[in-house]
């Protein structure tokens, strides 16, 4: 009887954690009226729009010039007026294009608003996942359904490997790196300003959220970020999906952590350790500085385990 009670308690705790993570990651709850957006010039004609509050959504990059404005990601729909006001503080030019780095709605929620004025571009899997709805998460501890979005929120132009937008003297290039954070990730590079937006392939809040159920993987994430590093100038300014402007040294340290934690879980798998044993043994303790309120060590162990063993695979699963 005691085991049953413990099992129920654990289930309740896990459900609570999952709901908390969902509210942070996909922003379905919460009043955004008091959130303030900050505008920071990064370099050249590229600006960062962000907030001290995580509920605002992912970082926005804005390329501003005489030809108009290109923004990378658009947070949540309730943030649209704040985004417009922030852009007005820089320029009166219209928004011409929106580029989505991936499908999660803390980066695409504003599509339904900005689509009225601008053309939205994204890797083709972003449109597919937004249109189909399905399952997202890393496994049991972060596993939830999302609903198909309205037609007006879907990207109008999609691409397979890469696409370029030539505006404001910038040759803005979006490059797809598959199977990283999700299966529709793009890194957006502004070569003339020497700025890159990494989307959620690189974040600074600690362990990353890898959406294994949506085609993400630890191997793909490492491979994609390393390829991006190899193609970028050493002094490029890096806008993460969440967090402050960073450097390539910050990205290299992040990749080092990803490789080391992957190796720790791979070693445990080879020893035939179960997921629960890995959590009980706290095999990620050497990386204690990384767990935070968003992704705990246990959640990241589960992510790595499911990614390396092929569990919670990235097939399209209909919402029910």
N, C-alpha and C positions, 0 to 999 in steps of 0.2 A: 504493500500500500504506500509505503514511504517513497519507493522508487517511482510510483505513478505520480505522486505529488511533486517530486523533484522534476520529473519529465514535463509535467504541466507548467511548472514555474519557469523552466528553461525555455519552453515554447513561447510563453508570454513575454519573457525578456527579449528573446530573439525577434518576436513580432514587433515589439516596441522599438528596437534598434532599427529594424527594416523600415518602419514607418518614418522614423526620424531621418534616416538617410535619404529616403525618398523625398521628403519635404525639402531637404537641402539640395538634392541633386536635380530634381525636376520642378521644384518650385510651385507645387499645386496649391499650397496653403500660404496664408500670411498676408498682412496688409502692407502694400508697397508704397503707400502714399507718403510716408515719412522718409523714404530712402532718398538720399542726395547723390547725384552723379558728379564725379570729379573729372575735370578735363586737364590732361597733361600733354604738352608737346613732347614727343619721343625723339624725333629727328626729321629733318627735311620737311615734307608736308604731311607727315603721319602723326596723329594724335591718339592718345589712349583715353577711353571713357570707362571709368570703373567706379566702384563704391567701396566704402569701408565695410558695408554689410554684405554678407554672402548671399542674402536673399535677392539681391539685385539681379543676379545671373552672371554669366561669363563676361570676360573682358571684351570690349569692343575696340577695334582699330578703325580709325577714320582717316582716309586719304582725302585731303581738302585742297581745292584749287579752282581756277577759273572755269574748268570744264564741268564742275559739279563735285559731288561727294560720293565716295565709295566707302561703305562700311563693311567690316568683317564681323558677322554675328549681330544679333539684335535682341538679346536677353529675352524678357517676358513681355507679353502684350501690354500689361498694365504699366510697363516702363516706357512705352512708346513716346508719350508726351514729354517725359523727362529727357529722353534721348534727343528728340527734336530740339528742345530748349538748349541742351548742352551744345548741339551742333550749331545752333543759331549764334551762340556766343563766339564761335570761330568764323562762321561764314553764312551769308544769306543764300548761297548757292543751293540748288536742290539735290536731294539724294538721287543718284542715278542708278547705282547698283548696290545690292546686298549679296555678300558671299557667305554662305554657311560653312563652318569648319566641320560640322557633323550634325546629327539629327536631334540630339537632346534639347528639350525645350527651354533650358536656361540659355541656349544659344540660338534657338529658332522660334521662340514663342512670339516674337514681334513680327514674324513674316506676314501674318494675316493683316497687320496694319500697314506695314511698309510696302507690301505688294501693290497697293493702290497707286503708289507714285513711282516705284522703282522696280527694276528687273532683278529677280533673285536667282542666283547661280549656286549650284552645289554639285558635288559628286553624285552620280546616279543612284547610289545606294541610300543617300539621304532622302531623296524623293520617294524611293520604294518603301522605306521604313516609315516615313511620315504618312504615306498614303495607306499602308496596310495595317498599321497598328500591330501590336504583338507583345512579346515578353522581353524585358530588359533585366540586367543584373549580373551578379557574379556567381550566383548559386542560391542556396537556401537562405542565407542571412541577408541577401539583398536581391530579392526576386519579386518582380511586380509586373503587372500589365499596364500598357499604355494604349490609349484609344487612337484611332485614325484621326488625322487633323482635317479641317475643312479644306475644300479645294483651293480656296483663295490663299492658303498658307503654304502651298506646294511650290518648290522652285520651278521657274519657267524654263530655265536653261540648265541642262545637266551635262556632265562630261565623264569620261572614263578615267583617263590618266592625268590630264592637266588642261588648263585653259588660261588664257591671258586676257587682261583688260587693259587697254592703252588709254589712259586718262591722266590729265594734270601733269604730263611729262613723265609719268611713271609707267613702266611695263609690268603691271601687277600680275604675278603668276601664282596660280593655285595648283598645287601638286598633290596628287592622291598618294597616300601611303596606306596600303590595305592592312586590315586585321590588326590594328593597334588598340586605340581606345575603343573604337567600333570598327565596322567594315566600310565606313564611308568617310574616313578622316581626310582632311586636306590641310596642308601647311601653306600659308599665304605669305609670299615674299614681295617686298617693295624694294627693288634693287637700287633705284636712284636715291632713296632715302636711307637705305641700308637698315631696314627694319623687317622683322619676320614675326608673324602671328602663328604660334604653334598649335592653337586650339587646345584641347584637353590631352593631346599627346605629351604635353609638358605642363605640369602644374607645380606650384610651390607650397601647397598646403600640407604636404607630407606624402604618404603612400598614395598612388593614383587610384582612381576608380577605373577599372578595366571592365567594360561591359561585355563579358564573355558570351552572354546570351544573344548579343547583337553583333557577333562576329569578331569581337576584340580578342586579343591574346597577348600574353607577356612576350612571346617570341616576336610577334609582329610589331609590338610597341618598341622593343629594343632595336629591331632592324630598321624601322622607319625613322626613329630619332637619330640613330647613327648615320643613316643616309643623309638626313637633313643637315647634320653637323658637317659632314664631308662636303656638302654643296654650298655652305654658307661662308661668307668672309669671317675672319677671326674676330673682327670688331663689331659684328652685327648686334643690334639691340633686339632683344628677344621679348616679345609679349607672350606670356603664358596664357593658357585658358582661364586660369584663376591665379591671382597673385601679382606682385609688382614686376616692373620691367627688369629683365635679367640679362645675363651674359652667357656666352657659349660655355664658359667655365662652369656656370651654374647647371647648364644642361648636361655637361659631361659628368658632374658629380651625381646628378639624378640618374643617368644611365648606369653609372658604377653601382649605385644602390640597387637598381633593377636587376643587374646581372648577379650581384652578390646574394640578394634574397631569392632569386630564381634558383641559384646553385644550392642554397640551403634546403629548399623544398625538394629539388631534384634528388639530393642526397638522401633525404628522408624517404622519398618514394622508392628509391633503389633498395633501401633497408626494409621496405614493405611496411612502413609506418602508416597508420590510418590518419585521416584528417584530424580526428579528435586527439590522437596522441601528439600530433604536431602542435596543436593548440595548447595542450596540457604541458608539454615540454617547453613551451615558449621559445620556439626555435628562431624567432625574429627579434629576440631581446638585444642582440648586438646592434640593432638599428633602432634603438629606443627613441631617438629624437624625431623619428618620422611619424609614428601614430599620432592622430589628432582626433578632434571631435567628428571628423567626417569619415575617415577610413581607419579603423582600429587595426592592431596587429593581427587579431583573429580573423577579421574580414579579409585582410590582404593574404593571409595564409590560405584561406579558402579560395580566393581568387586565383592564386598561383597554382594551387592543387587542381582546381577544376580546369584551368587553362592547360596545364601540362598533361593531365590525364584525359582530356577531351570531353569532360563532363560539362553540362550547361552550354552545349554547342550553339553556334550562331545561326541556326536555321530560323526562317521566318515562321513565327507562330501566331496564329490569329488570336485577337482579343476575345475573351469570353466572359 
